[in-house]
Amino acid sequence: MRANLRSESQKGISEAIRGTASSRGFTLVELLVVIAIIGALVGLLLPAVQAARESARQSTCSNNLRQLGLSLSNYESARQAFPPGATGYGPGQTPAPNYYCSAFLDLMPYYEFADVYGRLTLTGASPGYINSGGDTTNDIVLDGVFPTIFHCPSSSLSRTASDPSPSRKITTISYKTINGSSPDTRTPSRVVGASRGNVSFNGMLPMNTRVRVKDVIDGTTKTIMLGEQSAYVSAASGQLLDFRGSVYFGAWMGCDTTTATAGTTGDSYNTTTVRYNVGYQGFTGSNSDGFNVSDLAATPLSARSSGQNNPFDAVHPGGPLAVRADGSVTILFRSIDLAVLRRMAQRDDGQPLGDDSQ
């Protein structure tokens, strides 16, 4: 009797265990449903993750420009004027000043590269021209100098210039100084035409010209002096082009010009005059838009990178970033009106803007 009861009890327990085990399994349909749900969640979360990453990269880019803006402010405090956007010389000018020298070279002591700056020879023929014919002393010092604040982390463009010599590693830069804007309705003579665009002297950082704070009639909070150029430019044909002023010779190159009245030959690196809107895509290669006919297919790239009206753009969702004359950073939205953008780039048009970031 007891044996029968024990046998029946064990049988019941075994059946219960089997029932429990079978209830824990999943059918194929259930597995597919779970996989589909997980896939949907991943699909929803991935854009959010990518957006968060881009937001972090844009924040780093903004900090880069903030540091450069602080460098400009410290330079102005020390010397009572802002540096030229680029220095150079024109035909027949003797002796030559700091030929082909960008503002980013002059600013070295103010963004923690004073040791490198102290080793430079700034009286040679070409302090910023790191190539054959350039200053050999500076060639040794500046070859391989890559300030982290020079590069937008969202940009896919090369961080090394396309110098003809493969042995050199010359840094590019994602940002440009602003000479001013074209046209100039207040003083038209401050805009000079050249073979690769219009050169203006009405902004914060003109070529070969030092602007003082008292010259900024529109106010330092209403005027921009640096802009981001870290994305490809699309020509009218759809061709993607790297229009950065540093793409070929690097971030230390300046200009080939004298003053607003003496004219210019057309070479202008790492600086721009605002003539076109953010992300402008109308370049055709004709002289009318500021380029020689051969520039869109030019080899080497220096013909494109020396365009004096190359537009601002970036891969950031809103648009490229810019630095105001007071050192603060703003976004140049792609929807910004061209007239407004030009007014932002001119220091004394007498039409200061209220909200200049829209």
C-alpha positions as semicolon CSV with decimal commas, in nm:
position;residue;x (nm);y (nm);z (nm)
1;M;0,000;0,000;0,000
2;R;0,271;0,239;0,107
3;A;0,475;0,139;-0,195
4;N;0,185;0,219;-0,422
5;L;0,131;0,558;-0,258
6;R;0,503;0,640;-0,289
7;S;0,500;0,537;-0,651
8;E;0,195;0,752;-0,724
9;S;0,354;1,048;-0,543
10;Q;0,678;1,023;-0,738
11;K;0,480;0,994;-1,060
12;G;0,287;1,310;-0,978
13;I;0,607;1,500;-0,897
14;S;0,768;1,390;-1,223
15;E;0,466;1,502;-1,421
16;A;0,467;1,838;-1,241
17;I;0,836;1,888;-1,318
18;R;0,780;1,804;-1,682
19;G;0,488;2,042;-1,698
20;T;0,691;2,322;-1,540
21;A;0,984;2,265;-1,776
22;S;0,761;2,267;-2,078
23;S;0,592;2,588;-1,963
24;R;0,931;2,767;-1,952
25;G;1,010;2,717;-2,322
26;F;0,938;2,954;-2,615
27;T;0,776;2,873;-2,942
28;L;0,934;2,987;-3,269
29;V;0,664;3,251;-3,311
30;E;0,737;3,393;-2,964
31;L;1,108;3,411;-3,039
32;L;1,043;3,594;-3,365
33;V;0,818;3,844;-3,187
34;V;1,084;3,911;-2,922
35;I;1,352;3,959;-3,189
36;A;1,126;4,197;-3,379
37;I;1,063;4,403;-3,065
38;I;1,434;4,423;-2,988
39;G;1,507;4,529;-3,346
40;A;1,243;4,801;-3,327
41;L;1,388;4,932;-3,000
42;V;1,737;4,940;-3,148
43;G;1,603;5,123;-3,452
44;L;1,445;5,382;-3,226
45;L;1,748;5,423;-3,002
46;L;2,020;5,436;-3,269
47;P;1,926;5,783;-3,405
48;A;1,913;5,912;-3,049
49;V;2,260;5,772;-2,980
50;Q;2,395;5,922;-3,302
51;A;2,236;6,257;-3,221
52;A;2,393;6,250;-2,874
53;R;2,735;6,176;-3,025
54;E;2,702;6,459;-3,277
55;S;2,593;6,692;-2,999
56;A;2,910;6,604;-2,809
57;R;3,123;6,659;-3,119
58;Q;2,957;6,995;-3,185
59;S;3,023;7,092;-2,825
60;T;3,393;7,013;-2,876
61;C;3,395;7,217;-3,197
62;S;3,233;7,507;-3,013
63;N;3,499;7,482;-2,744
64;N;3,771;7,491;-3,012
65;L;3,632;7,817;-3,147
66;R;3,589;7,954;-2,798
67;Q;3,958;7,890;-2,732
68;L;4,055;8,062;-3,058
69;G;3,825;8,352;-2,972
70;L;3,990;8,380;-2,631
71;S;4,330;8,379;-2,803
72;L;4,220;8,671;-3,021
73;S;4,089;8,859;-2,718
74;N;4,416;8,804;-2,528
75;Y;4,614;8,917;-2,832
76;E;4,406;9,235;-2,847
77;S;4,453;9,297;-2,475
78;A;4,831;9,261;-2,508
79;R;4,872;9,465;-2,827
80;Q;4,569;9,697;-2,824
81;A;4,452;9,564;-3,162
82;F;4,345;9,239;-3,323
83;P;4,591;9,061;-3,554
84;P;4,557;9,080;-3,932
85;G;4,353;8,794;-4,075
86;A;4,661;8,720;-4,285
87;T;4,979;8,901;-4,379
88;G;5,156;8,909;-4,712
89;Y;5,274;9,142;-4,982
90;G;5,177;9,247;-5,329
91;P;5,371;9,308;-5,651
92;G;5,655;9,553;-5,618
93;Q;5,632;9,589;-5,239
94;T;5,979;9,603;-5,081
95;P;6,077;9,495;-4,829
96;A;5,828;9,213;-4,790
97;P;5,652;9,185;-4,452
98;N;5,570;8,848;-4,299
99;Y;5,481;8,696;-4,633
100;Y;5,225;8,419;-4,630
101;C;5,163;8,422;-4,256
102;S;4,815;8,342;-4,120
103;A;4,663;8,482;-3,803
104;F;4,673;8,131;-3,657
105;L;5,053;8,148;-3,663
106;D;5,054;8,490;-3,494
107;L;4,818;8,359;-3,226
108;M;5,040;8,066;-3,123
109;P;5,154;8,222;-2,791
110;Y;4,790;8,267;-2,693
111;Y;4,671;7,908;-2,738
112;E;4,956;7,740;-2,548
113;F;5,210;7,708;-2,830
114;A;5,443;7,983;-2,712
115;D;5,738;7,741;-2,712
116;V;5,690;7,666;-3,082
117;Y;5,635;8,033;-3,165
118;G;5,956;8,126;-2,988
119;R;6,153;7,907;-3,227
120;L;6,010;8,067;-3,543
121;T;6,189;8,305;-3,776
122;L;5,931;8,567;-3,867
123;T;6,161;8,788;-4,077
124;G;6,231;8,537;-4,352
125;A;6,079;8,533;-4,698
126;S;5,791;8,301;-4,614
127;P;5,731;8,230;-4,243
128;G;5,405;8,043;-4,308
129;Y;5,499;7,877;-4,635
130;I;5,616;7,528;-4,542
131;N;5,732;7,415;-4,883
132;S;6,025;7,446;-5,118
133;G;6,124;7,811;-5,119
134;G;5,978;7,871;-4,775
135;D;6,168;7,953;-4,459
136;T;6,367;7,638;-4,376
137;T;6,386;7,717;-4,004
138;N;6,010;7,739;-3,975
139;D;5,979;7,431;-4,194
140;I;6,155;7,229;-3,925
141;V;5,952;7,382;-3,640
142;L;5,602;7,381;-3,791
143;D;5,619;7,046;-3,968
144;G;5,421;6,809;-3,745
145;V;5,255;7,072;-3,521
146;F;4,887;6,972;-3,490
147;P;4,690;7,183;-3,236
148;T;4,380;6,987;-3,135
149;I;4,168;7,303;-3,136
150;F;4,225;7,334;-3,513
151;H;3,996;7,045;-3,603
152;C;3,621;6,994;-3,581
153;P;3,568;6,632;-3,465
154;S;3,261;6,601;-3,691
155;S;3,463;6,674;-4,004
156;S;3,582;6,392;-4,230
157;L;3,824;6,617;-4,420
158;S;4,196;6,549;-4,402
159;R;4,391;6,687;-4,107
160;T;4,709;6,688;-4,315
161;A;4,767;6,936;-4,597
162;S;4,819;6,806;-4,951
163;D;5,168;6,953;-4,972
164;P;5,368;6,823;-5,270
165;S;5,632;6,681;-5,039
166;P;5,508;6,356;-4,880
167;S;5,770;6,382;-4,607
168;R;5,597;6,685;-4,453
169;K;5,303;6,665;-4,214
170;I;5,145;7,008;-4,214
171;T;4,823;7,066;-4,023
172;T;4,504;7,187;-4,185
173;I;4,239;7,381;-3,992
174;S;3,858;7,371;-3,982
175;Y;3,819;7,747;-3,929
176;K;3,883;8,073;-4,116
177;T;3,936;8,436;-4,023
178;I;3,687;8,687;-4,163
179;N;3,816;8,990;-4,358
180;G;3,472;9,144;-4,386
181;S;3,193;9,129;-4,642
182;S;3,124;9,221;-5,002
183;P;2,977;9,454;-5,117
184;D;3,048;9,743;-4,880
185;T;2,761;9,993;-4,895
186;R;2,927;10,230;-4,644
187;T;3,274;10,259;-4,800
188;P;3,279;10,076;-5,135
189;S;3,653;10,136;-5,185
190;R;3,728;9,890;-4,904
191;V;3,636;9,600;-5,135
192;V;3,890;9,511;-5,404
193;G;3,825;9,270;-5,689
194;A;4,071;8,990;-5,769
195;S;4,091;8,688;-5,996
196;R;3,960;8,456;-5,726
197;G;3,705;8,675;-5,555
198;N;3,650;9,003;-5,374
199;V;3,876;9,109;-5,088
200;S;3,719;9,323;-4,815
201;F;3,879;9,535;-4,544
202;N;3,561;9,618;-4,348
203;G;3,563;9,328;-4,102
204;M;3,739;9,233;-3,780
205;L;4,045;9,059;-3,928
206;P;4,135;9,214;-4,266
207;M;4,458;9,129;-4,446
208;N;4,762;9,331;-4,337
209;T;4,536;9,545;-4,116
210;R;4,501;9,563;-3,738
211;V;4,156;9,657;-3,611
212;R;4,108;9,814;-3,269
213;V;3,805;9,766;-3,048
214;K;3,704;10,130;-3,094
215;D;3,679;10,061;-3,469
216;V;3,397;9,812;-3,410
217;I;3,111;10,058;-3,435
218;D;2,845;9,786;-3,452
219;G;2,964;9,633;-3,124
220;T;3,170;9,324;-3,049
221;T;2,861;9,115;-2,968
222;K;2,715;9,187;-3,313
223;T;3,018;9,119;-3,532
224;I;3,175;8,784;-3,624
225;M;3,550;8,732;-3,676
226;L;3,599;8,355;-3,721
227;G;3,387;8,102;-3,906
228;E;3,381;7,726;-3,954
229;Q;3,464;7,567;-4,287
230;S;3,485;7,195;-4,215
231;A;3,268;7,031;-4,483
232;Y;3,285;6,971;-4,855
233;V;3,142;7,240;-5,081
234;S;2,910;7,124;-5,357
235;A;2,964;7,302;-5,688
236;A;2,673;7,371;-5,924
237;S;2,761;7,047;-6,105
238;G;2,725;6,849;-5,783
239;Q;3,101;6,794;-5,757
240;L;3,218;6,784;-5,394
241;L;3,523;7,000;-5,331
242;D;3,744;7,075;-5,034
243;F;3,749;7,457;-5,032
244;R;3,938;7,501;-4,704
245;G;4,217;7,753;-4,727
246;S;4,451;7,506;-4,561
247;V;4,382;7,202;-4,782
248;Y;4,703;7,238;-4,982
249;F;4,962;7,450;-4,799
250;G;4,833;7,414;-4,444
251;A;4,707;7,636;-4,164
252;W;5,009;7,871;-4,148
253;M;4,970;8,026;-4,495
254;G;4,865;8,390;-4,534
255;C;4,796;8,603;-4,840
256;D;4,948;8,779;-5,138
257;T;4,811;9,132;-5,110
258;T;4,899;9,476;-4,979
259;T;4,620;9,715;-4,881
260;A;4,265;9,795;-4,981
261;T;4,387;10,049;-5,235
262;A;4,695;9,869;-5,366
263;G;4,507;9,568;-5,498
264;T;4,570;9,197;-5,481
265;T;4,686;8,915;-5,705
266;G;4,428;8,670;-5,579
267;D;4,608;8,429;-5,345
268;S;4,435;8,420;-5,008
269;Y;4,462;8,134;-4,760
270;N;4,289;8,063;-4,427
271;T;4,078;8,376;-4,451
272;T;3,764;8,479;-4,639
273;T;3,542;8,770;-4,733
274;V;3,172;8,691;-4,691
275;R;3,013;8,714;-5,034
276;Y;2,797;8,401;-5,048
277;N;2,555;8,235;-4,810
278;V;2,627;7,945;-4,579
279;G;2,664;7,624;-4,778
280;Y;2,660;7,806;-5,114
281;Q;2,647;7,558;-5,404
282;G;2,649;7,784;-5,708
283;F;3,017;7,776;-5,804
284;T;3,054;7,710;-6,175
285;G;3,422;7,785;-6,231
286;S;3,354;8,111;-6,413
287;N;3,530;8,435;-6,323
288;S;3,195;8,593;-6,234
289;D;3,165;8,390;-5,913
290;G;3,520;8,457;-5,805
291;F;3,705;8,166;-5,961
292;N;3,915;8,110;-6,266
293;V;3,749;7,878;-6,515
294;S;4,004;7,604;-6,443
295;D;3,978;7,625;-6,064
296;L;3,711;7,359;-6,013
297;A;3,939;7,097;-6,165
298;A;4,265;7,256;-6,061
299;T;4,567;7,049;-5,968
300;P;4,722;7,128;-5,731
301;L;4,435;7,218;-5,502
302;S;4,585;7,555;-5,415
303;A;4,374;7,729;-5,680
304;R;4,055;7,630;-5,499
305;S;4,185;7,680;-5,147
306;S;4,297;8,035;-5,228
307;G;3,948;8,148;-5,329
308;Q;3,874;8,465;-5,139
309;N;3,499;8,410;-5,099
310;N;3,484;8,041;-5,010
311;P;3,165;7,987;-4,804
312;F;3,122;7,859;-4,450
313;D;2,967;7,518;-4,387
314;A;2,988;7,216;-4,157
315;V;2,819;6,881;-4,104
316;H;2,652;7,001;-3,784
317;P;2,270;6,977;-3,813
318;G;2,206;7,350;-3,768
319;G;2,503;7,486;-3,960
320;P;2,862;7,597;-3,905
321;L;2,977;7,777;-3,593
322;A;3,127;8,125;-3,570
323;V;3,302;8,342;-3,311
324;R;3,184;8,693;-3,232
325;A;3,432;8,971;-3,162
326;D;3,357;8,942;-2,790
327;G;3,476;8,578;-2,798
328;S;3,135;8,412;-2,775
329;V;3,028;8,137;-3,016
330;T;2,713;8,130;-3,230
331;I;2,561;7,912;-3,503
332;L;2,537;8,037;-3,861
333;F;2,211;7,868;-3,955
334;R;2,182;7,758;-4,317
335;S;1,856;7,952;-4,336
336;I;2,024;8,282;-4,249
337;D;1,954;8,565;-4,491
338;L;2,262;8,662;-4,692
339;A;2,215;9,031;-4,617
340;V;2,214;8,952;-4,245
341;L;2,526;8,737;-4,276
342;R;2,710;9,017;-4,457
343;R;2,610;9,267;-4,189
344;M;2,742;9,030;-3,922
345;A;3,079;9,019;-4,100
346;Q;3,116;9,399;-4,125
347;R;3,227;9,587;-3,815
348;D;3,089;9,932;-3,895
349;D;2,791;9,924;-4,130
350;G;2,585;10,108;-3,869
351;Q;2,319;9,834;-3,865
352;P;2,391;9,623;-3,557
353;L;2,172;9,316;-3,534
354;G;1,950;9,218;-3,244
355;D;1,951;8,840;-3,266
356;D;2,235;8,770;-3,507
357;S;2,224;8,392;-3,478
358;Q;1,897;8,347;-3,668
